């Protein structure tokens, strides 16, 4: 059984197998996209057959990986993600309460991230930046809340459709933060309160140009930290490989010396009879 598991493990880790699954993932994403443009007919039926065949390829692949890795399969978050995505696609369409989950079949396209190491490193960098992003997000929420309270008290009577109560004001300021139609909102308020421009300018400067850029800074910092860790890991691997090569060369030198000693020892007895014959 162990030998079979090792062979299956070599199979699922083989380059040709990984590339084949990546090609199926890309093809399945294309099929699911084409299905949205086909409304019935034989083409839709054939696309359904192709999608089902690809789904069973994913099922077989996951079964092989689970058999090869055993419990270690469930300790890898990416493997668990693959299992959940494929499991959602297996939900029968006849179950009306769960049929909406079948729309999530397109999530299978995200398995490309697990299949492409460079994309996987990018996602790992984003995950590494999550703690810092949480702090920046908390700061953004605090700034939005304070600004919403101020804007509600100042502009409630002027533009109730935008600043009538706290919830409406929060949505309006979020819209302003994204830069969508904020000049129209500001013009509506400034028609009654000309000095309101100061609030909008300060809010956009603080939120859009300062706090939101912190997100980018934190993400870049997280990716740089991950890259440094990878570089250090590569250096450690290079150092260990160099030490291993040095040990191998030393062993080779010792073996060469032993062979030379044995050769000299065999030559001396052969020279003695020759001397006696003379």
Beta strands, then each sheet from edge to edge (+ up, - down):
end
